[in-house]
Amino acid sequence: QSVLTQPPSASGTPGQRVPLSCSGSSSNIGSNTVNWYQQLPGTAPKLLIYNNNQRPSGVPDRFSGSKSGTSASLAISGLQSEDEADYYCAAWDDSLNGYVFGTGTKVTVL
Amino acid sequence: QVQLVESGGGVVQPGRSLRLSCAASGFTFSSYGIHWVRQAPGKGLEWVAVIWYDGSNKYYADSVKGRFTISRDTSKNTLYLQMNSLRAEDTAIYYCASGGTGGPLDNWGQGTLVTVSS
């Protein structure tokens, strides 16, 4: 059972803005940075956002992250067909002494 | 470029052991922590374990604590996961990924499939 909760699905039409949420607690998101990963169908996960809101080189600026208290958000602006994937938030948990992933959100482009 | 290549997966009976390897190249292996993350068929990502850059600290998920052991051989630029007392619920694709203890996991391997079945 994951300690980070994400909605199981989200969708949008091309060009739309799609927000994804990630809810945690004081021992994880509340006290550590949040990272986001994108997993395209049949492939390994890829780092999408680190340190709450930083994009690795090569990640389009239509992806943005934020954190407030014990929750985090990922927004996809100008949704494109290639954004159809599973998205996971993650953070270190001080109580579990482990890295925890969210339950994942499957994004569908309509 | 950075490359992580897992190997050692396969079909194993419940209660038996298996050792996974993760060969690293393209970066200074001894300077980075490395994680194991797994994904059961059709399920989400589950963190398994991490080892510090120098091997001095290791952390495990409760689900594998006492059964799995993470280790590294800097001379071979290779990470290992010794898996003992395997259970059906350990069936998953196992990925290695580089990153600090608290992340981010910035480079991932392609994964190796472990199937625990009689």
Interface residues (C-beta under 8 A of the other chain):
Chain A: S2 N32 T33 N35 Y37 Q39 A44 P45 K46 L47 Y50 N51 P56 D86 Y88 A90 A91 W92 L96 N97 G98 Y99 V100 F101 G102 T103 G104
Chain B: H35 V37 G44 L45 E46 W47 V50 Y59 Y60 A61 D62 Y95 A97 T101 G102 G103 P104 L105 D106 N107 W108 G109 Q110 G111
